[in-house]
Amino acid sequence: MNQGSLLVVDDDRPLLEAMADYLRSLGHRTETASTVRDAMARMKEYPFDAVICDVNLPDQDGFTLLEWGVQAVPETAIILLTGFGTIESAVEAIRLGAFDYLTKPLVEDELNFSIQRALGQRQIVAENKQLKAQLNQRFGLGNIIGHDYRMLKMFDLIESVADTRTTVLVLGESGTGKTMTARAIHQLSNRRDKPFIEVACGALPDSLLESELFGHVAGAFTSANSDRVGKFLQAQGGTIFLDEIGTASPSLQVKLLRVLQDREFEPVGGNKTHKIDVRMILATNADLEEEVRKGRFRQDLYYRINVVTITQPSLRERLGDIPLLAEHYLKEFLEQTGKKINGFSEEAIHVMQRYRWPGNVRELVNVVERAVVLTKNTVIQVQDLPDALRTEEFHPDFAGRLGSGASSLKAALASPEKQLILDALEAHGWNRQETADFLGINRTTLYKKMKKYGVSFERQLIP
């Protein structure tokens, strides 16, 4: 039996005390009041699980308390009691927000059953709140780690676009966290309580992908033995995330264009048109503009999905976030394994910052997990990292950074020097002293070079 905190409100003193004694005998924390004013004062002071209130009270009626309680303490269940119950008054009580409506003389089992239902519902509400908090922690914006200015710009864009119906295109290399970004957009939106459906378009052949997205009717193809609901209908009212959209076939692109324009479609092999209310987020690591030029991606579909574009920076573009990310995932794996590790050595972080990370954040997660599993040290050392990290040397692509307009050796050398300073600043979170130490120069020299090349954190934030 659930036990809770209750308030009983009645001006019939013997009945009030009898009810209170009965409820206390069941283990409930029970207080009493004899007027609406007294009841309101007590409800302001303490968060009761349920209030059992007579309709007829000396100062105001129970409906007044009900209407006030629904607004002031919406999580408290209010059960109304009356000696003159009618169907009309019961309907009105429920319409106004009463949890239940009981008639006198009270049957103890009936009162107990009503209270148990109220406490059970409150427990479900509390569990739902806890689950939502866990979802926000796991999939919300706070789960995307980064202090780099590119990430800060991305966070701003996510927050701006989240609570709209606008289609979003997420661009970025494989492993940069495009799915996490899509989930964060959904979790920040007013659709957060509706489904989030993810479809990896590149993982299925064209014939199966259309059926997966739009569903099919029985007999649509050889193995279609029954009707099947597609992902778009499963996402009704929520968000659908189409990953690797650049792999979509021409026929699928036509169907997607219609869904985006008209919000409707027919299942494979069927003629019934389904109307949907779904927010679409798409992602790709392909250059869609180049795919359009080559005729492999429809231009009209590209313009339709390219409403708001969020670019997910690669890990090598935000080296300053590596210590932050490494510590974050280290904490996660320590919780899973129960090992006692106090972080990374400076040399290990330095090696990680000089690596190019072709697999991006996904590769970093694997590296941290491997180090946690294999290390016998209390601090992760360079030797705990994979050979690929320890053997690769950092060689900036000077040729690509020189530019064809360099007319002299001095001008040619300036471009890579500026970029090296930028890279070092980002790698050290724009801490000037640490950057100067890393570059082997004093801080005054660094300031002069930053001024010379027009390098400042504020300017980097300007797109």
KOLTILO-280699 format. One record per residue (C-alpha): residue number from 1; chain; x, y, z. Coordinates in steps of 0.2 Angstrom, whole numbers. Each point is the difference from the previous one (the first is absolute). Layout:
<gutors>
GUTOR    nr   kette      c1      c2      c3
GUTOR   NUM       A       X       Y       Z
...
</gutors>
This chain:
<gutors>
GUTOR    nr   kette      c1      c2      c3
GUTOR     1       A       0       0       0
GUTOR     2       A       6      17      -5
GUTOR     3       A       2      12      15
GUTOR     4       A      -1      19      -2
GUTOR     5       A      -3      17       7
GUTOR     6       A     -18       5       1
GUTOR     7       A     -11      15       5
GUTOR     8       A     -18      -3       5
GUTOR     9       A     -12      15      -1
GUTOR    10       A     -17      -1       8
GUTOR    11       A     -10      11      13
GUTOR    12       A      -8     -15       7
GUTOR    13       A      12      -3      15
GUTOR    14       A      -4     -18       5
GUTOR    15       A       0      -5     -18
GUTOR    16       A      16       9      -3
GUTOR    17       A       9      -8      14
GUTOR    18       A      -7     -17      -4
GUTOR    19       A       7       1     -18
GUTOR    20       A      17       6       6
GUTOR    21       A       2     -14      13
GUTOR    22       A      -5     -13     -13
GUTOR    23       A      13       7     -13
GUTOR    24       A      13       1      13
GUTOR    25       A      -3     -18       5
GUTOR    26       A       4      -4     -18
GUTOR    27       A      17       8       2
GUTOR    28       A      -4      17      -9
GUTOR    29       A       7      17       7
GUTOR    30       A     -17       9       3
GUTOR    31       A      -4      18       4
GUTOR    32       A     -17       8       2
GUTOR    33       A      -9      16      -4
GUTOR    34       A     -18       6       2
GUTOR    35       A       0      15     -12
GUTOR    36       A       5       4     -18
GUTOR    37       A      11      14       6
GUTOR    38       A       9     -11      13
GUTOR    39       A       2     -14     -13
GUTOR    40       A       8      12     -13
GUTOR    41       A      12       6      14
GUTOR    42       A       6     -18       3
GUTOR    43       A       1      -4     -18
GUTOR    44       A      12      15      -3
GUTOR    45       A      11      -6      15
GUTOR    46       A       1     -19      -5
GUTOR    47       A      -1     -10     -16
GUTOR    48       A     -14     -12       4
GUTOR    49       A      -2     -15     -11
GUTOR    50       A     -19       1       1
GUTOR    51       A     -13      10       8
GUTOR    52       A     -17      -7       5
GUTOR    53       A     -12      15       0
GUTOR    54       A     -19       1       4
GUTOR    55       A     -10      11     -12
GUTOR    56       A     -10       9      13
GUTOR    57       A      11      11      11
GUTOR    58       A      -4      15      11
GUTOR    59       A      11      13      -9
GUTOR    60       A       0      -6     -18
GUTOR    61       A      -4     -16      -9
GUTOR    62       A      11     -14      -5
GUTOR    63       A       0       5     -18
GUTOR    64       A       8      16       4
GUTOR    65       A      14     -10       8
GUTOR    66       A       1     -11     -15
GUTOR    67       A       2      14     -12
GUTOR    68       A      13       8      10
GUTOR    69       A       9     -16       3
GUTOR    70       A       1      -5     -19
GUTOR    71       A       9      17      -3
GUTOR    72       A      11       1      16
GUTOR    73       A       4     -18       4
GUTOR    74       A      -3     -10     -16
GUTOR    75       A       9     -15       6
GUTOR    76       A     -11      -2      15
GUTOR    77       A     -15     -12      -4
GUTOR    78       A     -17       7       7
GUTOR    79       A     -14     -11       4
GUTOR    80       A     -17       8       4
GUTOR    81       A     -13      -7      12
GUTOR    82       A     -18       5       0
GUTOR    83       A     -16      -6       9
GUTOR    84       A     -11       5     -15
GUTOR    85       A       9      -8     -15
GUTOR    86       A      -7       2     -17
GUTOR    87       A       6      -6     -17
GUTOR    88       A       1      19      -6
GUTOR    89       A      10       5      15
GUTOR    90       A      12     -15      -2
GUTOR    91       A       3       4     -18
GUTOR    92       A       3      19       4
GUTOR    93       A      13      -5      14
GUTOR    94       A       9     -11     -12
GUTOR    95       A       0      13     -14
GUTOR    96       A       7      13      12
GUTOR    97       A      15     -12       5
GUTOR    98       A      -6     -11      14
GUTOR    99       A       8     -17       2
GUTOR   100       A     -15      -8       6
GUTOR   101       A     -18       4       7
GUTOR   102       A      -7     -10      14
GUTOR   103       A     -17       0       9
GUTOR   104       A      -3      -1      19
GUTOR   105       A      -3     -10      10
GUTOR   106       A      18      -6      -4
GUTOR   107       A       5     -18      -3
GUTOR   108       A      17      -2       7
GUTOR   109       A       6     -12     -14
GUTOR   110       A      -7      12     -13
GUTOR   111       A      10      15       8
GUTOR   112       A      16     -11       2
GUTOR   113       A      -2      -6     -18
GUTOR   114       A      -1      18      -6
GUTOR   115       A      15       6      10
GUTOR   116       A      10     -15      -6
GUTOR   117       A      -4       4     -18
GUTOR   118       A       5      19       3
GUTOR   119       A      17      -6       8
GUTOR   120       A       3     -12     -14
GUTOR   121       A      -3      14     -13
GUTOR   122       A      12      12       9
GUTOR   123       A      13     -14       0
GUTOR   124       A      -1      -2     -18
GUTOR   125       A       1      19      -3
GUTOR   126       A      16       1      11
GUTOR   127       A       7     -15     -10
GUTOR   128       A      -4       9     -16
GUTOR   129       A       9      16       6
GUTOR   130       A      15     -10       5
GUTOR   131       A       0      -9     -17
GUTOR   132       A      -1      17      -9
GUTOR   133       A      14       7      10
GUTOR   134       A      10     -15      -5
GUTOR   135       A      -4       2     -18
GUTOR   136       A       5      19       1
GUTOR   137       A      16      -5       8
GUTOR   138       A       4     -14     -13
GUTOR   139       A      -6       8     -16
GUTOR   140       A      -2      19       4
GUTOR   141       A      12      13      -5
GUTOR   142       A      11      -2      16
GUTOR   143       A       5     -17      -6
GUTOR   144       A       9       8     -15
GUTOR   145       A      17       4       7
GUTOR   146       A      10      15      -7
GUTOR   147       A       7      18       4
GUTOR   148       A       7       3     -17
GUTOR   149       A      -7      15      -9
GUTOR   150       A      -7     -11     -14
GUTOR   151       A      -9     -10      13
GUTOR   152       A      -7      16       8
GUTOR   153       A      -7       6     -16
GUTOR   154       A      -7     -17      -3
GUTOR   155       A      -9       0      17
GUTOR   156       A      -7      17      -4
GUTOR   157       A      -7      -6     -16
GUTOR   158       A      -7     -16       8
GUTOR   159       A      -9      10      13
GUTOR   160       A      -7      13     -13
GUTOR   161       A      -7     -14     -11
GUTOR   162       A      -5     -13      12
GUTOR   163       A     -18       6       5
GUTOR   164       A      -5       2     -18
GUTOR   165       A      -7     -11     -14
GUTOR   166       A      14       5     -12
GUTOR   167       A      10     -14      -9
GUTOR   168       A      18      -1       6
GUTOR   169       A      15      -7     -10
GUTOR   170       A      14      -6      10
GUTOR   171       A      17      -1      -9
GUTOR   172       A      16      -8       6
GUTOR   173       A      12     -14      -1
GUTOR   174       A      -4     -17       6
GUTOR   175       A       2      -1      19
GUTOR   176       A      -2      18       4
GUTOR   177       A     -16      -3      10
GUTOR   178       A     -14       5     -13
GUTOR   179       A     -12     -12       8
GUTOR   180       A       3       8      17
GUTOR   181       A      -4      17      -7
GUTOR   182       A     -16      -6      -8
GUTOR   183       A      -6      -7      17
GUTOR   184       A       5      16       9
GUTOR   185       A     -11      10     -13
GUTOR   186       A     -14     -12       4
GUTOR   187       A       2       1      18
GUTOR   188       A       0      19       1
GUTOR   189       A     -16       1     -11
GUTOR   190       A     -18      -1       5
GUTOR   191       A       0     -17      -8
GUTOR   192       A      11      -7      13
GUTOR   193       A     -14     -11       7
GUTOR   194       A      -4      -8     -17
GUTOR   195       A      10     -13      -9
GUTOR   196       A      18       3      -7
GUTOR   197       A       3     -12     -14
GUTOR   198       A      17      -3      -8
GUTOR   199       A       2      -8     -17
GUTOR   200       A      18      -4      -7
GUTOR   201       A      -4       2     -19
GUTOR   202       A      17      -7      -5
GUTOR   203       A      -3     -16      10
GUTOR   204       A     -14      -7     -11
GUTOR   205       A      -3      -3     -19
GUTOR   206       A     -12      11      -9
GUTOR   207       A     -14     -12      -1
GUTOR   208       A       0      -3      19
GUTOR   209       A       3      18       5
GUTOR   210       A     -16       6      -9
GUTOR   211       A     -10     -13      10
GUTOR   212       A      10       4      16
GUTOR   213       A      -5      19      -2
GUTOR   214       A     -17      -1      -7
GUTOR   215       A      -6     -17       5
GUTOR   216       A      -9     -12     -12
GUTOR   217       A     -16      -9      -3
GUTOR   218       A      -2     -19      -1
GUTOR   219       A       5      -7     -17
GUTOR   220       A      10      16      -4
GUTOR   221       A      15     -12      -4
GUTOR   222       A       4     -19       2
GUTOR   223       A       3       0      19
GUTOR   224       A     -13      13       5
GUTOR   225       A     -12     -12       9
GUTOR   226       A      -9      14      10
GUTOR   227       A      -1      19       1
GUTOR   228       A      14       9       8
GUTOR   229       A       1      17       8
GUTOR   230       A      15      10      -6
GUTOR   231       A      12      12      10
GUTOR   232       A      -9      16      -6
GUTOR   233       A     -16      -6       9
GUTOR   234       A       9      -6      15
GUTOR   235       A       8      17       2
GUTOR   236       A     -17       9      -1
GUTOR   237       A       0      16      10
GUTOR   238       A      19      -2       4
GUTOR   239       A      16       0     -10
GUTOR   240       A       7     -11     -13
GUTOR   241       A      19       0      -3
GUTOR   242       A       6      -6     -17
GUTOR   243       A      19      -4       1
GUTOR   244       A      11      -2     -16
GUTOR   245       A     -14       9     -10
GUTOR   246       A      13       2     -14
GUTOR   247       A      -1     -19      -4
GUTOR   248       A     -19       2      -4
GUTOR   249       A      -5      -7     -18
GUTOR   250       A      -9      11     -13
GUTOR   251       A     -17      -8       3
GUTOR   252       A       2       2      19
GUTOR   253       A       5      18      -2
GUTOR   254       A     -16       4     -10
GUTOR   255       A     -10      -7      15
GUTOR   256       A       9       9      13
GUTOR   257       A      -3      16     -10
GUTOR   258       A     -18      -3       0
GUTOR   259       A       0      -3      19
GUTOR   260       A       9      16       3
GUTOR   261       A     -11      10     -11
GUTOR   262       A     -17      -7       4
GUTOR   263       A       2     -10      16
GUTOR   264       A      -8     -15      -8
GUTOR   265       A       4     -17      -8
GUTOR   266       A      -6     -17      -5
GUTOR   267       A       7     -17       6
GUTOR   268       A       9     -11     -12
GUTOR   269       A     -13      -9     -10
GUTOR   270       A     -15      10       8
GUTOR   271       A     -11      14      -6
GUTOR   272       A      -5       7      17
GUTOR   273       A       8      17       3
GUTOR   274       A       6       3      18
GUTOR   275       A       2      18       7
GUTOR   276       A      14       2      12
GUTOR   277       A       6      13      12
GUTOR   278       A      19      -4       1
GUTOR   279       A      15      11       3
GUTOR   280       A      14      -6     -12
GUTOR   281       A      19       1       4
GUTOR   282       A      12      -7     -13
GUTOR   283       A      18      -3       1
GUTOR   284       A      14      -4     -13
GUTOR   285       A      19      -1      -1
GUTOR   286       A      -1       3     -19
GUTOR   287       A       2      16      -9
GUTOR   288       A     -18       2      -6
GUTOR   289       A       4      15     -11
GUTOR   290       A      12     -10      -9
GUTOR   291       A     -12     -15      -1
GUTOR   292       A     -13      13      -8
GUTOR   293       A      13       6     -13
GUTOR   294       A       3     -18      -5
GUTOR   295       A     -18      -4      -1
GUTOR   296       A      -1     -13      14
GUTOR   297       A     -10      11      12
GUTOR   298       A     -16       9      -5
GUTOR   299       A       3      19       0
GUTOR   300       A     -18       3       6
GUTOR   301       A       1     -12      14
GUTOR   302       A      17       8       5
GUTOR   303       A      -7      17       1
GUTOR   304       A     -15      -7      10
GUTOR   305       A      11      -8      13
GUTOR   306       A      13      14       1
GUTOR   307       A     -11      11      10
GUTOR   308       A      11       1      16
GUTOR   309       A      17      -8      -1
GUTOR   310       A      10      -5      15
GUTOR   311       A      18      -5      -3
GUTOR   312       A       8     -12      12
GUTOR   313       A      18       4       2
GUTOR   314       A      13     -14      -1
GUTOR   315       A      10      -4      15
GUTOR   316       A      16       6      -8
GUTOR   317       A      -8      17      -2
GUTOR   318       A      -3       2      19
GUTOR   319       A      16      -7       8
GUTOR   320       A      -4      10      15
GUTOR   321       A     -15     -11       4
GUTOR   322       A      10     -16       1
GUTOR   323       A       5       1      19
GUTOR   324       A     -18       4       4
GUTOR   325       A      -7     -14     -11
GUTOR   326       A      13     -13       6
GUTOR   327       A      -4       4      19
GUTOR   328       A     -19      -1      -4
GUTOR   329       A       1     -17      -8
GUTOR   330       A      13      -6      13
GUTOR   331       A     -13       4      14
GUTOR   332       A     -13     -10     -10
GUTOR   333       A      11     -16      -2
GUTOR   334       A       6       1      18
GUTOR   335       A     -18      -1       6
GUTOR   336       A      -2     -15     -11
GUTOR   337       A      16      -9       5
GUTOR   338       A       2       6      18
GUTOR   339       A      19       3      -3
GUTOR   340       A       9      13       9
GUTOR   341       A       9      12     -12
GUTOR   342       A       4      18       4
GUTOR   343       A       0       7     -18
GUTOR   344       A      13       2     -14
GUTOR   345       A      18       5       1
GUTOR   346       A       5      16      -9
GUTOR   347       A      10     -10     -12
GUTOR   348       A     -15     -11      -5
GUTOR   349       A     -11      15      -3
GUTOR   350       A      14       8     -10
GUTOR   351       A       1     -15     -11
GUTOR   352       A     -19       0      -2
GUTOR   353       A       0      18      -5
GUTOR   354       A      13      -3     -14
GUTOR   355       A     -10     -14      -8
GUTOR   356       A     -11       3     -15
GUTOR   357       A     -15     -11       6
GUTOR   358       A      -7      -6     -17
GUTOR   359       A     -13      -9      10
GUTOR   360       A      -5      16      10
GUTOR   361       A      -8      -1      17
GUTOR   362       A      -6     -18      -3
GUTOR   363       A      19      -5      -2
GUTOR   364       A       4      10      16
GUTOR   365       A     -13      -9      10
GUTOR   366       A       8     -17      -6
GUTOR   367       A      17       6       5
GUTOR   368       A      -6       5      18
GUTOR   369       A      -9     -16       2
GUTOR   370       A      15     -10      -6
GUTOR   371       A      12       9      12
GUTOR   372       A     -12      -2      15
GUTOR   373       A      -1     -19      -3
GUTOR   374       A      19      -3      -3
GUTOR   375       A       9      12      11
GUTOR   376       A       8      -6      16
GUTOR   377       A       4      18       6
GUTOR   378       A     -10      12      10
GUTOR   379       A       3      13     -13
GUTOR   380       A      -2      -4     -19
GUTOR   381       A      17       2      -8
GUTOR   382       A       6       1     -18
GUTOR   383       A       4     -18       0
GUTOR   384       A     -19      -4       4
GUTOR   385       A      -5       8     -17
GUTOR   386       A      -1      -9     -17
GUTOR   387       A      16      -1     -11
GUTOR   388       A      -9      11     -13
GUTOR   389       A       0      15      12
GUTOR   390       A      18      -3       7
GUTOR   391       A       8      -2     -17
GUTOR   392       A      -8      14     -10
GUTOR   393       A       8      16      -1
GUTOR   394       A      -9      16      -2
GUTOR   395       A       4       8     -17
GUTOR   396       A     -11      15      -5
GUTOR   397       A      -5       1     -18
GUTOR   398       A      11      15      -4
GUTOR   399       A      -3      -1     -19
GUTOR   400       A     -19       1       3
GUTOR   401       A       2      15      11
GUTOR   402       A      11      10     -10
GUTOR   403       A     -12       5     -13
GUTOR   404       A       3       4     -18
GUTOR   405       A       1      19       3
GUTOR   406       A      16      -1      10
GUTOR   407       A      12      12     -10
GUTOR   408       A      15      -1      12
GUTOR   409       A       8     -12      12
GUTOR   410       A      -5      12      14
GUTOR   411       A     -18      -1      -5
GUTOR   412       A       1     -18      -3
GUTOR   413       A       7      -3      17
GUTOR   414       A     -13      11       9
GUTOR   415       A     -15     -11      -5
GUTOR   416       A       6     -16       9
GUTOR   417       A       6      10      15
GUTOR   418       A     -17       8       3
GUTOR   419       A      -8     -17      -2
GUTOR   420       A      12      -8      12
GUTOR   421       A      -4      13      13
GUTOR   422       A     -18      -3      -3
GUTOR   423       A       2     -18       2
GUTOR   424       A      10       2      16
GUTOR   425       A     -12      12       8
GUTOR   426       A     -15     -12      -4
GUTOR   427       A       9     -15       7
GUTOR   428       A       3      10      16
GUTOR   429       A     -17       8       2
GUTOR   430       A       6      17      -5
GUTOR   431       A      11       0      16
GUTOR   432       A      14      12      -6
GUTOR   433       A      13      -5      13
GUTOR   434       A      -2     -19      -4
GUTOR   435       A       0       4     -19
GUTOR   436       A      16       9       2
GUTOR   437       A       8     -13      10
GUTOR   438       A      -5     -13     -13
GUTOR   439       A       7      10     -14
GUTOR   440       A      16       3       9
GUTOR   441       A      -2      19       0
GUTOR   442       A      -3      13      14
GUTOR   443       A     -18       7       2
GUTOR   444       A       5      17      -6
GUTOR   445       A       6      -7     -17
GUTOR   446       A     -16     -10      -1
GUTOR   447       A     -10      16       2
GUTOR   448       A      10       9     -13
GUTOR   449       A      -3     -13     -13
GUTOR   450       A     -19      -2       4
GUTOR   451       A      -1      19      -2
GUTOR   452       A      10      -1     -16
GUTOR   453       A     -11     -13      -8
GUTOR   454       A     -17       7       7
GUTOR   455       A      -2     -16      11
GUTOR   456       A     -13       2      14
GUTOR   457       A     -13     -12       8
GUTOR   458       A     -14      13      -4
GUTOR   459       A       5       1     -19
GUTOR   460       A       0     -19      -1
GUTOR   461       A     -18       0       6
GUTOR   462       A      -6      11     -15
GUTOR   463       A      -5     -12     -14
</gutors>
